[in-house]
Amino acid sequence: MSNSLRIGVVGAGAMGADHINRINNRTSGAHISAIIEPDAARAAAAAENAPGAQAFTRIEDAIAADAVDAVLIAVPGQFHEPVLVPALEAGLPILCEKPLTPDSESSLRIVELEQKLDKPHIQVGFMRRFDPEYNNLRKLVESGEAGELLMLRGLHRNPSVGENYTQSMLITDSVVHEFDVIPWLAGSRVVSVEVKYPKTSSLAHSGLKEPILVIMELENGVLVDVEMNVNIQFGYQVATEAVFEKGLARIGQPSGMQRWRDGEFLINEHTDFTTRFATAYDRQIQSWVDAVHEGTLVAGPNAWDGYLVALSCEAGVKALDGGVIPVDAAPRPDFYA
């Protein structure tokens, strides 16, 4: 490997294009060497931000051409497994955007394949773990300074969603992030999921019943509730309140300039995830690149974490129809300790 990690980005849609721009302009020790995208127009548009990158339509061809040292997967989740398998078989370090795969069965296949290697090679792109505020909250939990963590309350609010946004996507496309970051914050996995329905918003499109309240129980007894609201209108908001024995902590509050005018108090709020988690995305990519150079290969959520999230998502989707749904998982393998 040269001093600059040669990264092949699989998928040149919005997320892939964003990563291409990030790696070539804001990441040290790496550059885009290949764009793997079957759509010629998308590939050409992405290549404008990656001078010198080779274009391929299949990951297998990029590997055969020895064009990459590592792979970043940014195609939709249903296409992850066909890309993960050849990349793992080639022994390449991988950053895979969430989810690892769309279901626990295929995620388990990936976990089993990866364990044939000498160490974990897959990092899953749950970027919230790299957000400075989430990191500060985790440090507070671990320090014990405020006593034991008792409860967590989460808010996940989008201004609006399109007609193609389905009921199950409240879980698989949105709460999926909480299913990763909450256990990471609390140091304990999800053991059950329940969904409650408040009054339905009149702004929800036909066929979508929201907002929802997702209740999770963790193995250590911590109770979690997450408001998932995708038509809040005012902006994009992701926030968490932690209830400790000796106090509270909040993250994700609006920040920046505050204005008082005509009897009103004003402060800007984010409008989408790209600004709310801009720093987290940058730190995620840089940490991964550094880990590959150091030989540890993974600096964040691994494939087993991705598998646990898949199990939680399946429980969450079932819980949309009622009941408290258990999340059963085998002990974490030593390979992922």
N, C-alpha and C positions, 0 to 999 in steps of 0.2 A: 504494500500500500504506500502511495506517495504521501507527502505532507498534507495534501489536499484530498480529502475523502471524495471519491467519485460516486455521486448519488444518482440513482435512476428513479424518477418519479413515475409511478404507474397511475394514470388518470390525469387528464389535463382539464378537468372541469373547474368550477370555482375554487374548491379547496385545493386541488392540485396546483392550479395556477398561483394561488396565494403562497403555497409552500415554495414553489419555484422562485418567486420573487424574494421571499424571505431568505432562502438559502444563498442565493447569489448576491444579495445586497446587505444582509444583516447577520450572516452567520460566518464565523471564522473557522478555518480548517476544513472547508468543504465547498464543493461546487456541483452544479448539475451537469452530469456527463451524458445522460440519456433521458428522453421523454418517451414513455411507452403509452401509446394512445391510438386506438384504431380509427378514430375520427380525424381525418386529415386536416380539416379546418381548425379544430381545437388544438391539434398538435402544432400547427404552424403558428397559431396565435400565442401559445405558450412559449414556443421557441424564440420569440422576439425578446423574451427576458432571460434567455439562456443561450447566449452566443457560444457556438462550438459544440452544443449538445447534439448527439445523434438521435435520430428518430426511429422508433420501432413500433410495430403493432402488437407484438407479443413479448411477454417477459422472457420466455424461453429463448427468443432470438437475441435479446440484449445480453443474456447470460452466455450464450454460445459465442458471441462476439467479444467476450471479455470486456464489456463496456462499463461495468459497474463494480464498485466495492461494497455497496450497500443499497437497500431498496426502501423507498417510502411509498406506501400504498394509500392512494387517495381515491379509489373507485368506490362506488356504492357497496354496502356491506354484503349483498348477495353474491358479489364477484370476488370477495376476499380469498376464499379457500383456493380457487384455481390459481391465484397468484402466490399465495403463501406456500403452497406445496412445492413448486419448483424452486422458489427462493430458499426454502429450508433445505431442500435436497442439494442445493449448491453451497450450503453453509454460509449464506449471506446474512449479515445483520439486517434487521427489518424494523422499521417504524410503521405500524399499521394503524391508520385512523380508526376510530371507534365505529362500529363494534368490531371485536376480533372476527366473529362471524355472526350471522343472524340468529343462530340457535345453539343450544348447549351440545347437541349431538355432533355438529360439525366442529364446534370449538374444542370438544374433547378429542376429536380426531387430530386436530392441530397440536394440542398439548401432547398427545401420545407420540406424534411424529417428531416434535421438537426434542423430546426426551431421549431420542436416539443420538443427539449431538452431545458435545462435551459440556455445554452450558446453555442457559437461555439465550436465544438470539432475537426474540420478538419483544419489542416494546409497544404497548397499545397506547393510542393517542388520546388518553383522558387528560387533557391539558390543565384542568383545574388544579391538579396537584402541584403545578408550577406557578400558580397565582400567588403573589406575595402575601395577600391577606389570608388565604387558606393556609399557607405555610405558617404564618404567625399564630393562627388559631390552633393548628396541630401542635405547635411547640408549647402553647399554653396548656393544652390537654395533657401532653406528656410530662410537663414540669410538675403538675400537681399543685401549682401555686394557688389555684382557686378551689382546691378540693377535687373530689370525684366529679366527672361529667355525669349528669343525670338524664338530660334530654337535649335533643337538637331539633330546631325548627327551621325549615328551609322554604324559600320562596323562589320559584322559577316562573317568570312572567315574560311572555312575548307580546309585542304590540298587536300582531294579527298573524294569521296563517292562511294559506290558499285553500281552495276547494279540494285539492288532492290530499290534504292532511286528514288522516283517518283516526278513529278512536284509539286503535292500538298504538299509533305513533306518539300519543301522549306518554306512553311508557317507553317504547323502543327507540324513539328519536329524541326524547326530552328528559324524562326521569332517568334514563340510562346513565346520565352523568352523575346523578345523586347516588345511584347504586354503586358507583365506584368511589366517589369522594367521601361519602358518609362513613363507610367502614374504615377508610384510610384515616379519617379524622379521629374516629372513636376507637380505633384499634381492635375492631371486632366485626365479624361478618354478619350479613343479614340472615335471619332465620325464619322470618315470616313477613308477608306483605298483605295489606288490606287496602281497599280503595273505598272511599266514601264520596257521595255525590251531594254537594250543596245545590242550591237553586241554580238552574242552568242559565247561562248568559244568553240574552236575546241576540247578541252579536255572533254567537257560534253559528256556523253554517249548517245547513240541513244535514243530519246524519252525525253531527259531532255534539256530544254531551259534555260540556265543560263549564267551569273549572272542575278539577277533582282534588281531593285530599288523599294523599298516599301515606299510609301509616306503616312504618317498618319497626320490627323488633330486632335488636341485635343480640348476639350470643351472650354479651356481657350484661344484658339487662337494660341497656340504654334504649329509650323509646324515641322514635323520630317521626315527625310529621312534615310533609312537603306539600305546599300548595302549588299545583301545576295549572297555570292559567295562560292560554294562548291568544286571548283577545282583549288584553288589558288596555290597549290603545295608547297609553301615555309614553311607552318606551319599553326597553328591554331591561329586566332587573333580575339578578341572581343574588340572593342574600341568605345568610345563615345566622341564627341566634343560638348560642350554646348556653344551656342552663347548668351551672355548677353548684356545688354545695355552698360555696362562699361568693356567689356573684354571677354575673352574666357577661357574655362577650358577643359582639355583633360584627359581622363583616358584610361587605357589599353595599354599604350605604352610599348615597350620592355624594360626590365630592366636586371640588372646583370652586369657581367664583360663586359667591352668594349675593343676591340682589334683593333689596327692599324697594318696592315701588307701588304707589297707589293702593296702599293697604294690603299688598301682596308680598309674600316671600318667595323668591324664585331661585332655583338651582337646576342646572342641566342634568339630564339623565341620559344613559346610553340608549341608542335606538336598535342596536343588534350586538351579536356576540363578538364581532370583529374588533370593536373598540373596547368592550368590557374585558376581554381576555387577550388583548394584543400582546401585553408583556408575557403572559403565560405561554402563548404560542412561541414567542421568540425564545424564551428560556427552555421550553421543552425541546426544541430542535437543537439548540446549542448544547444542552446537557447530553442529548443522545449522541451527537457528533463527538463530543469529548469522551464519552464512554466507549465508543467504537475505537477511537484512537488509543485509549488506555487499555483496551482489550477486555473490559468488563461487558461491553456490548449493550447493556440495558441500564438505564438510569431512571426508570419510572415504573408504571404498571406493567407487569409481565403477562404472559399468555394465561397463566393460571388465574390471575386477576380478571382477565377478559372472560374466562370460562365462568367464574363466579357471577360476573355481571350478566352473562347470558342466562344463567339459572334464575337470577333475580328478575330479569325481564320477563321470562316465561311465567313466573309466579305472578308478576304484576299484571300481565295481560289476562291471565285467568281471573285475577281479583277484580278486574273491571266488571265481571259478571256477578260479583258478590262473594262473600266469605273471606276467611283468613287463610291464606294459602302458604303452606310451609315451603321453605327453601332448603332442600336436603343436598348436602355436599360431602364428599369424602374429605378426609384430612388433607391438608396441603402437602404435596410430595416434597421430599427433601431437596429435590432438584430445584425447587422454587423457593427454598427457605431464604 
